[in-house]
Amino acid sequence: MNYRLLGKTGIRVSELCLGTMTFGNEADRTTSFRIMDRFSDDGGNFVDTADIYNKGKSEEILGEWLKTRNREDFIIATKVRFRSGNGPNGIGLTRKHILHSIEKSLERLGTDYVDLLQVHAWDPLTPLEETMSALNSLVQNGKVRYIGASNFRGWQLALSLGISRSRGYAEFVSIQPQYSLLCRSTEFELIPLSMHENISVLPWSPLKGGLLSGKYSRDAGNMPEDSRIGRMLNRGGSQVFGINEEYTWKVINSLKDVAGAINRTPSQVALNWLLNREGVTSPIIGARNIAQLEDNLASTGWTLNKSDMDYLDSASKFFVTYPYDEESDNQQKDGRIP
Ligand SMILES: NC(=O)c1ccc[n+]([C@@H]2O[C@H](COP(=O)([O-])OP(=O)(O)OC[C@H]3O[C@@H](n4cnc5c(N)ncnc54)[C@H](OP(=O)(O)O)[C@@H]3O)[C@@H](O)[C@H]2O)c1
C-alpha cells in the first residue's frame, strides 16, 4: 500500500480508503472485523463512515474494532448532514445539528476526535457562513482535525473555500464525489477545482455499486440475487445504476476486454484506472466479504499501461458541452499554455 497526502495537510493516507457502509448491514460484526483486520494488515490506514450508515451501527462496529488497535494509527473520516436526530432540526448543516451529530459520532466511535469530518451534501436552508463557522469551531476545539465536503457541486465548493479564506476559518481539505468509469461528470468542475486548490478527491462508489466488478450481465433476469443491484431490482427498482443504458454495457465490455488481456479482474482494472486519474487521492472501496476486499486490494502495486488507459478513456468518453467542450478548452488555453 502506498500513501498519499490528504490535500494540503501533511497527513499521509493509504491510496485506498476503506468504506464501511456495509458494516452492520451486509457485513455483520464478525465479517466487518475481518475486513478491518485484513485492510489494516495490508497497510490501510484510511477509513470512511457516516453518522447515518446503518443507523450508526457502522460507526459503532468501527469504534469497537479500533479498541483492538492503536487509534492514533488510523485516519477516521465520518460525515454529517442527513437525518441523525428527531424533529425538524435533527437534520442539516446548522450549528445545532453539526454539534449534536459529532457528539453522537464520537460516542459511537469511542474516540475523542475524528480526523476528517465531511459534510455529506449541500444544505439549501442553512447559510454557508453558519456551517463553516460551526465546522471551524470543531477544528479549533480539537474534536475534528480536518474538514471535507461530499456531493458538492463545483460552485458550492468554491464558495465554501472563499468564505473560509476570507474569515480565517479551517478550509475543506477533501471532496468526496461519486467518480468511476461510469460516472465521469465529476471531471467537469470538481477535479479541476480540486487540482487548482490542492484538495484531495476521494471517489465513492468506485465500482458503481458493484457493476464494474463485471459480475452482472445485460439480461436483467440474470442479475445475481445476492448482490446490491439484484436486491434493488427485487425491491421493484428498474432503472438502477444505468443498467438499461447502452453506454453502461459498452464501458463494462471494454473493461472486461482489458481485464482479460492483462489477467486482472474487472474490479482491479476499474480501481486502478481511478488510482491513475489526475487529482484522485484515495478511491473509497466497499466490500461485504473478504473475497471482495482481497480482489479490490489487488488493484494496487501495478499500473495500467497508457494504451489500456486510453482505451478505457475512450470507451467511457461522455458527451461534453459548452463550456467544457474542446473548443472552450482551447479558448481558455489560447496563447497561454503551449
Ligand atoms: N458520500 C456519499 O454520498 C457516499 C455514497 C455512497 C458510498 N460512499 C462511501 O463509499 C464507500 C464505497 O461505496 P460503494 O459501496 O458504493 O462502492 P462500490 O465499490 O461501487 O460498491 C461496493 C459493492 O459492490 C460489490 N462489490 C465490491 N467489490 C466487489 C468485487 N470485487 N466483486 C464483486 N462485487 C463487489 C459489493 O456489493 P454486493 O456484493 O452486495 O453486490 C459491495 O458492497 C462506502 O462504503 C461509503 O464509505 C459515500
PDBQT file of the ligand as one rigid body, heavy atoms in Angstrom, charges set to zero:
ROOT
HETATM    1  N1  LIG A 401     -20.579  10.366   0.222  1.00  0.00    +0.000 N 
HETATM    2  C1  LIG A 401     -21.553   9.641  -0.244  1.00  0.00    +0.000 C 
HETATM    3  O1  LIG A 401     -22.658  10.143  -0.549  1.00  0.00    +0.000 OA
HETATM    4  C2  LIG A 401     -21.344   8.165  -0.416  1.00  0.00    +0.000 A 
HETATM    5  C3  LIG A 401     -22.267   7.384  -1.123  1.00  0.00    +0.000 A 
HETATM    6  C4  LIG A 401     -22.008   6.031  -1.274  1.00  0.00    +0.000 A 
HETATM    7  C5  LIG A 401     -20.856   5.463  -0.717  1.00  0.00    +0.000 A 
HETATM    8  N2  LIG A 401     -19.992   6.238  -0.009  1.00  0.00    +0.000 N 
HETATM    9  C6  LIG A 401     -18.748   5.680   0.589  1.00  0.00    +0.000 C 
HETATM   10  O2  LIG A 401     -18.048   4.950  -0.413  1.00  0.00    +0.000 OA
HETATM   11  C7  LIG A 401     -17.863   3.592   0.013  1.00  0.00    +0.000 C 
HETATM   12  C8  LIG A 401     -17.902   2.693  -1.193  1.00  0.00    +0.000 C 
HETATM   13  O3  LIG A 401     -19.134   2.876  -1.893  1.00  0.00    +0.000 OA
HETATM   14  P1  LIG A 401     -19.840   1.638  -2.574  1.00  0.00    +0.000 P 
HETATM   15  O4  LIG A 401     -20.086   0.584  -1.542  1.00  0.00    +0.000 OA
HETATM   16  O5  LIG A 401     -20.983   2.151  -3.334  1.00  0.00    +0.000 OA
HETATM   17  O6  LIG A 401     -18.632   1.161  -3.540  1.00  0.00    +0.000 OA
HETATM   18  P2  LIG A 401     -18.621   0.233  -4.816  1.00  0.00    +0.000 P 
HETATM   19  O7  LIG A 401     -17.246  -0.347  -4.850  1.00  0.00    +0.000 OA
HETATM   20  O8  LIG A 401     -19.082   0.959  -6.003  1.00  0.00    +0.000 OA
HETATM   21  O9  LIG A 401     -19.672  -0.924  -4.493  1.00  0.00    +0.000 OA
HETATM   22  C9  LIG A 401     -19.408  -1.829  -3.451  1.00  0.00    +0.000 C 
HETATM   23  C10 LIG A 401     -20.315  -3.038  -3.586  1.00  0.00    +0.000 C 
HETATM   24  O10 LIG A 401     -20.030  -3.726  -4.821  1.00  0.00    +0.000 OA
HETATM   25  C11 LIG A 401     -19.939  -5.120  -4.586  1.00  0.00    +0.000 C 
HETATM   26  N3  LIG A 401     -18.512  -5.461  -4.729  1.00  0.00    +0.000 N 
HETATM   27  C12 LIG A 401     -17.428  -4.787  -4.229  1.00  0.00    +0.000 A 
HETATM   28  N4  LIG A 401     -16.282  -5.369  -4.601  1.00  0.00    +0.000 NA
HETATM   29  C13 LIG A 401     -16.613  -6.413  -5.370  1.00  0.00    +0.000 A 
HETATM   30  C14 LIG A 401     -15.847  -7.382  -6.054  1.00  0.00    +0.000 A 
HETATM   31  N5  LIG A 401     -14.522  -7.359  -6.013  1.00  0.00    +0.000 N 
HETATM   32  N6  LIG A 401     -16.519  -8.340  -6.764  1.00  0.00    +0.000 NA
HETATM   33  C15 LIG A 401     -17.864  -8.359  -6.808  1.00  0.00    +0.000 A 
HETATM   34  N7  LIG A 401     -18.653  -7.455  -6.176  1.00  0.00    +0.000 NA
HETATM   35  C16 LIG A 401     -18.021  -6.490  -5.461  1.00  0.00    +0.000 A 
HETATM   36  C17 LIG A 401     -20.464  -5.341  -3.168  1.00  0.00    +0.000 C 
HETATM   37  O11 LIG A 401     -21.889  -5.388  -3.219  1.00  0.00    +0.000 OA
HETATM   38  P3  LIG A 401     -22.746  -6.738  -3.400  1.00  0.00    +0.000 P 
HETATM   39  O12 LIG A 401     -21.841  -7.924  -3.185  1.00  0.00    +0.000 OA
HETATM   40  O13 LIG A 401     -23.815  -6.633  -2.383  1.00  0.00    +0.000 OA
HETATM   41  O14 LIG A 401     -23.239  -6.677  -4.806  1.00  0.00    +0.000 OA
HETATM   42  C18 LIG A 401     -20.055  -4.054  -2.482  1.00  0.00    +0.000 C 
HETATM   43  O15 LIG A 401     -20.809  -3.777  -1.330  1.00  0.00    +0.000 OA
HETATM   44  C19 LIG A 401     -18.961   3.362   1.052  1.00  0.00    +0.000 C 
HETATM   45  O16 LIG A 401     -18.644   2.322   1.957  1.00  0.00    +0.000 OA
HETATM   46  C20 LIG A 401     -19.011   4.712   1.733  1.00  0.00    +0.000 C 
HETATM   47  O17 LIG A 401     -17.978   4.803   2.685  1.00  0.00    +0.000 OA
HETATM   48  C21 LIG A 401     -20.217   7.576   0.128  1.00  0.00    +0.000 A 
ENDROOT
TORSDOF 0
